[in-house]
Structure formats: structure tokens, C-alpha cells
């Protein structure tokens, strides 16, 4: 097994049980921070008044449930961590797009032949063609990642699992219809209700995902993706200034697209930096390789998110991105995530570098997206109503690891897109402040605003526990 590629952790799976559910809360003598780490339902006014560290960034999953219970239930640390080198390429669904790319490159003289050699049941396609040319090493600007030809640097080899996952997500048959509908501007419909053009100062359009694409239509998407690979570059950048709070940022115009990625995430994957450096000390502590696995997943998702923007910029710049159906915000990357994962998966503590604790999922867009940030991308609440109630669930570490295994992608072949939806078994319900944005029409607001859309089984603290 190639450790440079795999980045595996084969340590023991033992850990200290920090769940204090059997403890007598009346006897606990903790400061507020300690109680929150354990997720104890104590009277904070009675807790020891030591210094409080806002380690959880006020995220309710961490603040209310606590790291102890989250770890016990499989959301923080995972040992051992295992990846299959050829994950994703065991069935025809993923191989169809990869074979098309390989054959196309053979036809234009960039590759001499398509190698499909069986490694048992898997490994039908050579490593070079398991990574889309959009993500290949000649499109990177960093000295220790960029290379021409087939030989990779040591740093790039460590990045390959991320790029292979990004390729699979980008070309997955469940989402090819989203890209097809997005790029087929002749099928887009103008949105005219409620004086929206006057409020936004421009015409706006929406599109829908196309289903049951023909082979020719799929190849249209594959060709657009391959064409983008000739015009895109990947650049690492510190998360300051315009990159503050962002994993990625796409800039450019037709024929010249540059995608900026948070340099820290590349450092965590390729250069040995610790993805738990901003985490607090707790027992048993955040496992570094588990955190690195979360970063790999987020980085792969981020890269495909940015490809959605790059596709639009490369073909239709300077036209603004269209809305998807009647979603209240036009953001092609987040919309892709919402459709694939049934929500947005993210690190809940945005101020932390790396991913020292957990990943969480919530519906996008949430009710309290800030008005002042991107008002030109706002349309409306759904015409049948909206709600201030928002649910956030922890994402099991087994879900993250499974993305890098044969079995997960075999189940995608069998069951389809639902395999990408994390189980929602431990989470919180919140009632958020949801005000009308200036770009929105109040007449489309539904009559049941502020009420939960359905019973969710949350307790008095808003915790939903289906374990």
C-alpha cells in the first residue's frame, strides 16, 4: 500500500469514553467550556466561573450536544482509516465518462493507448485517466504540484485521492443532467413575477436539471468539461482579504479561468500540516488523520463547486449565473452541493483551520443568509412558503470514509443519488431570524412562516437524536 497516496492511519480503534450521560449533573463541578465539551445539561449559572473559550463558534451541535457524545456516536474520530486506491472505477457508470476521456485523448494524440488491466475485480482504468484533466498536475501553479507529462511530484501523489474523488463527483451520472441544464441557456426560462426585473435591475432566468440524457447529450457535457481543462488553473492562496472565510474562489472570463483554493487545506493534505492545530485540548482529543480525511472530502467538494462557476464563466461570462427552479439564491456551486448531498456539508467552526471536530449538513440556502453580501443573487422565498426553522445534523465519519471505497461507489451504481445523502440521526433544530431581503417580494411569503414543516422529535434543547 502506497502511504504517500493513501494517507492511511492503521492505529488501534480504542478511545476514552467521554460521554457523561450517566453522571449526576448536580455533582459536576466544571467550568462552562468543560461542560460544553462533554455536552452536559448543567445549570451554567452554577458552573465554575472559569475563563470561557468560544471553541465551538456558537455552533449548536458542538455547544449543546458536545464532543463527548459526538465522538462516542462516530462523528469525530475514526480508526482505522482505509482507502481503496482504485475506488469508484468498478462499475460502468463511472467508467463511461472516463473511457470517453481516455479515447478522446488517444484520438487527438495526447495519449498512446487506453490501458484497462484488471486488478482483481477493480482497477479497470489506469491511474492517469482516473483523474479528470481539469485537475491534472499541469493545471496547478504551485512549484511542488505542477509538472508536465505523467510523472507526479511527491506532493501531487498525496493529492491524488482528493482529485480522484473530485473527478467521480464531477462526472457522476446523477448530476450530469444538472450541468447539461445549466449550460443549455436556450432552455432557460425568464422569471417575471413580482417586478423582479425592476428590483434587481436585470432580467433573471432559471433552469432545471435534465433527466434521462441520451448518450449524445452526456458526451456534450463531457466535451464541455474537457474543453474547460484547457483554460483553467488552480492557485493556492492565503485565506485573507477576498478569500477570507472561503474555501475557494473562481475568477476570470472566457478562455482564462483561475480558481483560488485555501492554501491551508492543500498544506493539510500534501505537506504534513496538522488539521487539528486550532482544536482545543479534550479527552481523548481530535485524531489528526480523521481530521485530514474531513479536509480531503471538503477539498474535493470545493473543487467541483468551483468547477460549476468556472464552466459558466468560461462559456457565458459576463452573464450572471441563473437560478435553479425557484430557489431563492443563484449560486451554481452551492446548488450542485444541495442536489447531490441533499444539503451543504461544511466545517461548523468557520474560524478554525482544518477540521478539528466534525462535519455537519444543513439545507441550503438557510433562512438567515445575509442580505448585504450578495443581493444581486437573491430572488425570493419559494412561492408556497418558507420557514425560519432550520435543521443541522452531524455527518458520520463512516460516510466520509466510504467515499474512498469500492463498496460506496458500487452502491451508487445500484441505488443512485440517495447514496450521497448522509444519514440525519443526530442534530439540532434552530429557529433563525429570517427577514425579507430588499430583492424579495413579501407577497410570495407563505402563511405558515416560522412553524416547523413537520414534527422532528427534538427535545426541549432542540436536540434530535435518532440513534
Backbone torsions as a table, in degrees:
resi	resn	phi	psi	omega
1	UNK	NA	132.1	-177.5
2	UNK	-86.0	103.7	-176.5
3	UNK	-65.7	-30.7	177.7
4	UNK	-60.7	-39.3	-178.4
5	UNK	-79.4	-45.7	-170.6
6	UNK	-76.5	-41.0	-176.0
7	UNK	61.2	38.6	-172.4
8	UNK	-84.3	160.0	174.1
9	UNK	-125.2	115.0	-177.3
10	UNK	-106.8	27.9	-179.7
11	UNK	-71.6	173.5	179.1
12	UNK	-69.2	160.5	-175.4
13	UNK	-101.6	20.1	-179.4
14	UNK	-84.5	151.0	176.3
15	UNK	-154.9	162.3	178.8
16	UNK	-82.4	128.8	179.8
17	UNK	-76.2	111.9	-178.3
18	UNK	-104.6	8.7	179.1
19	UNK	-76.4	125.5	-175.5
20	UNK	-107.3	33.4	-175.4
21	UNK	-65.0	-23.1	179.9
22	UNK	-92.7	1.2	-177.9
23	UNK	-76.8	155.6	174.3
24	UNK	-87.9	108.7	-175.3
25	UNK	-59.0	-30.2	-177.8
26	UNK	-67.1	-22.6	-177.5
27	UNK	-95.5	-3.0	-176.8
28	UNK	-75.0	134.1	176.1
29	UNK	-125.4	83.0	-176.2
30	UNK	-126.1	155.6	168.7
31	UNK	-78.1	173.1	-175.1
32	UNK	-61.6	-42.3	-178.7
33	UNK	-61.2	-45.7	179.7
34	UNK	-61.8	-40.2	178.9
35	UNK	-64.8	-40.2	-179.9
36	UNK	-67.5	-37.7	178.5
37	UNK	-60.0	-42.1	-179.5
38	UNK	-81.0	-14.1	-178.7
39	UNK	71.9	33.1	-178.0
40	UNK	-82.4	139.2	178.2
41	UNK	-89.4	72.5	-177.8
42	UNK	-107.3	161.8	174.7
43	UNK	-76.5	107.3	-174.2
44	UNK	-65.8	-23.4	177.4
45	UNK	-67.5	-27.5	-179.8
46	UNK	-89.4	-13.8	-177.6
47	UNK	-67.7	152.5	178.9
48	UNK	-55.4	131.2	-172.0
49	UNK	-86.7	56.0	175.7
50	UNK	-79.7	177.2	-179.2
51	UNK	-64.3	136.3	-178.3
52	UNK	-99.2	129.9	178.3
53	UNK	-108.5	123.2	-179.1
54	UNK	-81.3	59.8	-174.4
55	UNK	-67.7	-25.1	-173.4
56	UNK	-93.1	0.8	-179.8
57	UNK	54.5	29.4	179.6
58	UNK	62.9	19.8	176.4
59	UNK	-75.7	127.4	-173.8
60	UNK	-67.2	-29.6	177.6
61	UNK	-59.0	-44.8	-179.8
62	UNK	-79.7	-40.1	-174.3
63	UNK	-73.0	-39.4	-174.6
64	UNK	-94.8	-47.5	-177.7
65	UNK	-78.3	-42.4	175.7
66	UNK	90.9	152.0	-178.5
67	UNK	-65.6	-32.0	-178.8
68	UNK	-58.5	-54.0	-179.4
69	UNK	-68.8	-39.8	179.1
70	UNK	-60.4	-39.8	179.4
71	UNK	-70.1	-42.0	179.6
72	UNK	-59.8	-35.0	-176.9
73	UNK	-87.8	0.5	173.4
74	UNK	94.4	27.5	-177.0
75	UNK	-107.4	-11.5	-174.6
76	UNK	-111.1	-68.0	-175.5
77	UNK	-106.5	142.3	179.6
78	UNK	-137.8	121.1	176.8
79	UNK	-140.7	139.9	-8.9
80	UNK	-77.3	162.0	176.4
81	UNK	-103.7	130.8	-176.6
82	UNK	-133.6	141.2	174.2
83	UNK	-130.7	141.1	172.1
84	UNK	-90.2	131.3	-176.1
85	UNK	-58.7	-43.0	-174.6
86	UNK	-101.2	27.2	-177.0
87	UNK	-53.0	140.9	174.7
88	UNK	95.9	-19.1	-173.6
89	UNK	-113.1	48.3	177.7
90	UNK	-106.8	-16.3	-177.7
91	UNK	-124.6	165.3	-174.4
92	UNK	-68.6	-24.8	-176.2
93	UNK	-58.5	-48.5	179.2
94	UNK	-77.7	-33.8	-176.7
95	UNK	-68.9	-28.0	-177.2
96	UNK	-58.1	-50.2	-179.3
97	UNK	-67.4	-41.2	-178.9
98	UNK	-65.4	-39.4	178.0
99	UNK	-65.0	-39.4	178.8
100	UNK	-60.8	-44.3	179.4
101	UNK	-61.9	-45.8	-177.2
102	UNK	-63.3	-43.8	-179.9
103	UNK	-67.8	-36.7	178.3
104	UNK	-63.6	-43.8	179.7
105	UNK	-67.2	-31.4	175.5
106	UNK	-66.8	-41.4	-178.8
107	UNK	-64.1	-37.2	-177.5
108	UNK	-92.1	6.2	172.0
109	UNK	83.4	13.9	179.3
110	UNK	-87.1	-15.2	-178.3
111	UNK	-146.4	136.7	-171.0
112	UNK	-75.0	-34.7	-178.2
113	UNK	-159.8	162.8	177.1
114	UNK	-99.9	117.2	-178.2
115	UNK	-98.2	117.5	173.2
116	UNK	-125.3	98.9	180.0
117	UNK	-117.0	131.4	-175.9
118	UNK	-75.8	128.4	170.7
119	UNK	-111.1	78.7	-170.8
120	UNK	71.9	-130.0	-179.1
121	UNK	-84.4	-16.7	-171.3
122	UNK	-118.8	-172.4	174.7
123	UNK	70.6	38.4	-176.2
124	UNK	-75.3	-14.8	-177.0
125	UNK	-126.6	140.1	-178.0
126	UNK	-64.4	159.1	-173.4
127	UNK	-59.5	-38.2	-176.6
128	UNK	-58.2	-39.7	-176.8
129	UNK	-89.5	0.3	173.8
130	UNK	-83.3	-4.6	176.8
131	UNK	-119.2	126.4	-178.4
132	UNK	-64.3	143.7	179.6
133	UNK	-59.2	-21.2	173.9
134	UNK	-57.3	-36.5	-173.3
135	UNK	-99.8	0.1	-173.5
136	UNK	-68.1	165.6	-168.6
137	UNK	-66.0	-23.3	-179.8
138	UNK	-78.0	-3.4	176.1
139	UNK	-101.0	5.0	-179.6
140	UNK	-100.7	147.2	-177.1
141	UNK	-101.0	-11.5	-179.5
142	UNK	-74.4	140.0	-175.9
143	UNK	-59.8	-37.0	-176.2
144	UNK	-89.8	6.3	176.4
145	UNK	-117.9	-35.2	-175.6
146	UNK	-73.1	133.3	170.4
147	UNK	-155.5	148.0	169.4
148	UNK	-93.3	147.7	178.8
149	UNK	90.1	-157.9	-171.3
150	UNK	-101.1	-18.5	-178.7
151	UNK	-77.0	133.9	-176.5
152	UNK	-107.0	152.4	172.7
153	UNK	-76.4	165.8	178.2
154	UNK	-61.7	-40.9	179.6
155	UNK	-65.2	-41.0	-178.5
156	UNK	-67.2	-34.6	177.5
157	UNK	-60.0	-37.9	178.9
158	UNK	-70.1	-22.7	179.8
159	UNK	-84.2	-14.7	-172.5
160	UNK	-58.5	-40.7	177.5
161	UNK	-58.8	-37.5	177.8
162	UNK	-63.8	-45.0	-176.7
163	UNK	-70.7	-33.7	176.3
164	UNK	-67.1	-41.7	176.5
165	UNK	-64.7	-43.5	178.9
166	UNK	-59.5	-39.7	178.6
167	UNK	-62.6	-45.6	-179.8
168	UNK	-63.3	-41.8	178.5
169	UNK	-65.8	-40.6	-177.5
170	UNK	-65.4	-39.9	-173.8
171	UNK	-99.0	4.6	-176.5
172	UNK	-59.9	136.6	-175.9
173	UNK	-62.4	-25.7	179.5
174	UNK	-64.8	-25.9	-173.7
175	UNK	-114.5	-2.1	178.0
176	UNK	-61.2	-35.5	178.9
177	UNK	-66.4	-28.0	175.2
178	UNK	-66.0	-46.3	179.7
179	UNK	-65.4	-40.8	179.6
180	UNK	-60.5	-48.5	179.6
181	UNK	-64.4	-36.6	179.6
182	UNK	-62.9	-43.3	-175.4
183	UNK	-85.4	-16.9	179.9
184	UNK	-84.8	76.9	-172.5
185	UNK	-66.0	-22.3	178.5
186	UNK	-66.5	-20.3	178.8
187	UNK	-93.3	-5.4	-179.4
188	UNK	-70.0	147.2	-177.9
189	UNK	-111.9	137.4	177.9
190	UNK	-74.6	137.5	177.7
191	UNK	-96.7	123.0	-172.4
192	UNK	-122.4	-4.1	-172.5
193	UNK	-72.4	152.8	167.8
194	UNK	62.1	25.6	179.1
195	UNK	64.4	31.7	-174.2
196	UNK	-62.9	-35.7	-179.5
197	UNK	-64.1	-39.6	179.9
198	UNK	-67.4	-40.0	-177.3
199	UNK	-68.5	-37.8	-177.0
200	UNK	-95.0	-12.5	179.0
201	UNK	75.3	20.3	179.7
202	UNK	-164.6	163.2	172.5
203	UNK	-76.0	143.9	176.3
204	UNK	-126.2	153.4	-173.9
205	UNK	-133.9	157.7	177.6
206	UNK	-130.0	159.0	177.8
207	UNK	-138.3	167.6	177.2
208	UNK	-127.2	155.6	175.7
209	UNK	-69.4	137.7	176.3
210	UNK	-91.1	137.3	-179.7
211	UNK	-113.1	158.5	176.4
212	UNK	55.0	52.2	179.5
213	UNK	-66.4	145.0	172.5
214	UNK	-74.1	167.7	178.7
215	UNK	-62.2	-37.7	179.0
216	UNK	-65.1	-38.6	179.1
217	UNK	-68.5	-38.7	175.4
218	UNK	-61.0	-42.9	-179.3
219	UNK	-66.3	-28.0	174.0
220	UNK	-60.8	-43.3	178.1
221	UNK	-66.8	-45.9	-179.5
222	UNK	-59.8	-37.5	180.0
223	UNK	-68.6	-38.9	177.2
224	UNK	-63.3	-40.5	178.7
225	UNK	-65.7	-42.1	179.2
226	UNK	-65.5	-39.0	178.8
227	UNK	-62.1	-38.6	178.4
228	UNK	-61.1	-33.7	-177.2
229	UNK	-60.3	-20.4	179.7
230	UNK	-82.2	-11.9	-170.0
231	UNK	-128.0	11.3	-175.8
232	UNK	-120.0	146.2	173.6
233	UNK	-134.8	154.7	-178.9
234	UNK	-115.5	124.4	-176.4
235	UNK	-127.4	131.8	175.0
236	UNK	-80.5	143.4	-178.8
237	UNK	-149.0	142.2	176.3
238	UNK	-64.1	145.3	-176.3
239	UNK	-82.0	61.6	176.9
240	UNK	-131.2	167.3	179.6
241	UNK	61.1	-128.2	-178.0
242	UNK	-67.8	-16.3	178.3
243	UNK	-93.8	-0.5	-177.6
244	UNK	-59.2	123.2	178.9
245	UNK	79.4	5.4	-177.7
246	UNK	-113.2	144.4	170.5
247	UNK	-82.8	-31.5	-177.0
248	UNK	-152.9	160.0	179.9
249	UNK	-152.1	128.7	-179.3
250	UNK	-108.2	130.8	180.0
251	UNK	-136.4	156.7	175.8
252	UNK	130.6	-169.0	-179.0
253	UNK	-145.7	-175.8	-176.7
254	UNK	-53.4	127.4	176.4
255	UNK	87.6	-7.7	-179.2
256	UNK	-152.9	94.5	-177.2
257	UNK	-117.3	130.4	175.9
258	UNK	-121.1	126.6	177.8
259	UNK	-106.9	125.0	178.1
260	UNK	-99.3	133.9	178.3
261	UNK	-119.8	146.8	176.4
262	UNK	-59.2	114.9	-175.8
263	UNK	-57.6	-31.9	-176.6
264	UNK	-61.7	-38.9	-179.3
265	UNK	-65.8	-35.9	175.0
266	UNK	-66.4	-40.3	178.2
267	UNK	-60.4	-40.3	-178.9
268	UNK	-66.7	-36.4	-177.1
269	UNK	-81.6	-41.2	-167.8
270	UNK	-106.9	-25.6	-165.2
271	UNK	-122.3	14.0	172.2
272	UNK	80.4	5.4	176.7
273	UNK	-66.0	150.4	-176.0
274	UNK	-85.6	121.7	179.0
275	UNK	-79.1	3.8	177.3
276	UNK	-116.3	16.9	-174.5
277	UNK	-62.5	-26.7	179.6
278	UNK	-95.4	1.0	-178.7
279	UNK	-76.0	157.8	177.4
280	UNK	-84.1	163.3	173.5
281	UNK	-81.2	126.0	176.7
282	UNK	-151.5	171.0	-178.2
283	UNK	-110.0	124.2	9.7
284	UNK	-87.1	-0.3	-178.8
285	UNK	97.4	157.2	179.4
286	UNK	-78.9	127.5	179.2
287	UNK	-76.1	129.1	-173.8
288	UNK	-64.8	-41.7	-177.6
289	UNK	-72.5	-30.2	174.2
290	UNK	-64.9	-43.0	177.5
291	UNK	-64.7	-38.6	179.4
292	UNK	-64.7	-36.9	177.3
293	UNK	-63.2	-40.6	176.7
294	UNK	-62.4	-40.7	178.8
295	UNK	-63.3	-40.5	178.7
296	UNK	-60.3	-43.5	179.1
297	UNK	-63.7	-47.1	-179.5
298	UNK	-62.9	-39.8	-179.3
299	UNK	-65.2	-43.8	178.0
300	UNK	-61.7	-44.2	178.8
301	UNK	-63.5	-42.7	179.1
302	UNK	-59.8	-42.4	-177.3
303	UNK	-64.4	-41.1	177.6
304	UNK	-69.9	-39.2	173.8
305	UNK	-51.1	-48.6	-177.7
306	UNK	-70.8	-28.8	175.9
307	UNK	-62.8	-35.1	177.0
308	UNK	-59.2	-44.0	177.4
309	UNK	-67.2	-40.7	-178.0
310	UNK	-64.3	-39.7	177.5
311	UNK	-58.1	-46.1	-178.6
312	UNK	-66.7	-45.7	-179.5
313	UNK	-61.3	-41.9	-175.5
314	UNK	-69.0	-24.3	-175.4
315	UNK	-106.0	-33.7	-170.3
316	UNK	-129.5	7.7	175.8
317	UNK	-54.2	134.3	12.1
318	UNK	-100.3	16.7	-179.3
319	UNK	-61.9	142.7	180.0
320	UNK	-74.7	155.3	-179.3
321	UNK	-65.1	143.9	178.8
322	UNK	-79.9	163.5	172.5
323	UNK	-82.5	154.7	172.4
324	UNK	-98.7	114.6	-176.1
325	UNK	50.8	-124.0	-179.2
326	UNK	-114.2	26.0	173.7
327	UNK	-58.3	139.2	-170.8
328	UNK	-72.9	-8.3	-178.9
329	UNK	-133.4	138.9	177.2
330	UNK	-97.5	102.5	-179.7
331	UNK	-152.5	98.0	-168.9
332	UNK	-62.8	-32.8	179.8
333	UNK	-70.4	-50.1	178.4
334	UNK	-63.5	-36.4	179.5
335	UNK	-64.7	-38.8	175.7
336	UNK	-59.9	-44.4	178.6
337	UNK	-61.6	-44.4	-178.4
338	UNK	-60.2	-42.7	-178.5
339	UNK	-71.7	-39.6	-177.2
340	UNK	-74.8	-49.9	-173.9
341	UNK	-95.7	-2.9	-172.3
342	UNK	62.5	30.1	180.0
343	UNK	162.3	178.5	177.1
344	UNK	-103.0	121.3	178.9
345	UNK	-95.1	128.6	-172.4
346	UNK	-152.6	167.6	171.0
347	UNK	-81.5	118.0	-173.1
348	UNK	-70.4	-17.8	178.7
349	UNK	-104.8	90.6	-170.4
350	UNK	-66.6	-21.6	-177.7
351	UNK	-82.4	-10.6	-178.3
352	UNK	-86.3	139.1	169.3
353	UNK	-79.8	142.7	-176.9
354	UNK	77.1	-153.3	179.0
355	UNK	-143.7	75.7	-169.8
356	UNK	-72.7	-13.9	-172.5
357	UNK	-122.2	-76.7	-173.1
358	UNK	-146.2	173.8	162.6
359	UNK	-112.3	151.1	178.4
360	UNK	-133.0	161.4	179.3
361	UNK	-130.9	138.7	176.2
362	UNK	-148.9	156.7	-178.8
363	UNK	-65.2	139.8	175.8
364	UNK	-112.8	141.8	-10.0
365	UNK	-78.0	150.1	178.3
366	UNK	-77.2	162.0	-176.6
367	UNK	-61.1	-26.2	-172.9
368	UNK	-107.9	32.2	172.5
369	UNK	-56.6	137.0	-172.5
370	UNK	-73.0	133.7	-178.2
371	UNK	-65.5	-45.5	-170.6
372	UNK	-69.6	-14.4	-172.6
373	UNK	-74.9	-52.8	-175.9
374	UNK	-140.6	62.9	-175.9
375	UNK	-63.8	-24.7	-178.4
376	UNK	-75.6	-6.2	179.0
377	UNK	-103.2	6.7	-172.5
378	UNK	-96.9	135.2	175.1
379	UNK	-111.9	-76.7	-173.7
380	UNK	-169.4	164.4	165.0
381	UNK	-67.8	155.0	177.5
382	UNK	-58.0	140.7	-171.4
383	UNK	-62.8	-20.2	178.8
384	UNK	-93.1	10.2	173.4
385	UNK	120.9	166.6	178.9
386	UNK	-141.7	174.4	-179.0
387	UNK	-143.8	149.6	175.1
388	UNK	-85.9	-8.2	-177.0
389	UNK	-82.1	129.0	-177.7
390	UNK	-132.3	139.0	-179.7
391	UNK	-111.9	137.0	175.1
392	UNK	-126.2	128.2	-178.6
393	UNK	-121.1	147.1	174.1
394	UNK	-74.9	145.9	179.7
395	UNK	-100.4	124.0	-178.3
396	UNK	-64.0	139.7	178.5
397	UNK	-63.5	-28.7	178.0
398	UNK	-63.4	-33.8	176.7
399	UNK	-63.6	-43.5	-178.9
400	UNK	-64.7	-47.0	-179.3
401	UNK	-63.7	-38.8	-175.7
402	UNK	-58.7	-27.2	178.8
403	UNK	-57.9	-23.4	-175.8
404	UNK	-104.0	24.1	-177.0
405	UNK	-124.9	156.8	175.4
406	UNK	-60.8	-43.4	-171.6
407	UNK	-61.0	-40.7	-179.1
408	UNK	-59.3	-48.0	-175.4
409	UNK	-73.9	-26.3	172.3
410	UNK	-65.4	-37.5	177.4
411	UNK	-71.8	-31.6	173.3
412	UNK	-61.6	-42.7	176.8
413	UNK	-58.8	-36.8	-174.1
414	UNK	-85.2	-43.3	-171.0
415	UNK	-107.6	-13.6	176.7
416	UNK	84.9	-153.3	-167.7
417	UNK	-65.9	-24.8	-178.1
418	UNK	-62.1	-19.0	178.1
419	UNK	-69.1	-17.4	178.4
420	UNK	-87.2	-0.7	-176.1
421	UNK	-94.9	113.3	178.2
422	UNK	-61.4	146.7	175.7
423	UNK	-65.7	137.2	178.2
424	UNK	-106.9	88.6	-175.3
425	UNK	-120.4	-21.3	177.7
426	UNK	-135.7	113.6	-176.3
427	UNK	-160.1	-168.1	-178.9
428	UNK	-136.9	151.0	173.2
429	UNK	-107.7	133.5	178.2
430	UNK	-128.7	147.0	171.3
431	UNK	-106.0	114.0	-173.8
432	UNK	-100.2	159.7	174.6
433	UNK	-80.2	118.7	-178.4
434	UNK	-124.7	101.6	-179.6
435	UNK	-101.3	157.1	175.9
436	UNK	-67.0	135.8	170.7
437	UNK	-83.1	157.8	-178.9
438	UNK	-61.1	-27.5	-178.3
439	UNK	-82.6	-0.8	-174.9
440	UNK	-104.7	151.3	178.2
441	UNK	-100.3	123.8	-178.6
442	UNK	-67.5	-16.4	-175.9
443	UNK	-72.3	-15.2	-179.3
444	UNK	-94.2	0.5	-178.8
445	UNK	-71.2	137.7	-176.3
446	UNK	-77.2	165.9	-175.4
447	UNK	-78.7	-14.2	-173.7
448	UNK	-109.7	32.1	-177.5
449	UNK	-61.1	135.8	176.5
450	UNK	92.3	-4.2	179.0
451	UNK	-104.0	144.0	177.1
452	UNK	-57.8	137.5	-179.0
453	UNK	-66.3	-24.1	177.9
454	UNK	-163.2	156.7	177.1
455	UNK	-59.0	136.2	-176.8
456	UNK	-122.1	-0.6	177.1
457	UNK	75.5	16.9	-179.9
458	UNK	-70.6	145.0	177.2
459	UNK	-85.1	-169.8	-174.7
460	UNK	-64.5	-23.7	177.9
461	UNK	-92.2	2.4	-179.3
462	UNK	87.1	6.7	-178.1
463	UNK	-81.5	132.7	173.9
464	UNK	-110.1	116.2	-176.7
465	UNK	-128.8	106.8	-178.9
466	UNK	-107.4	14.1	178.0
467	UNK	-68.8	NA	NA
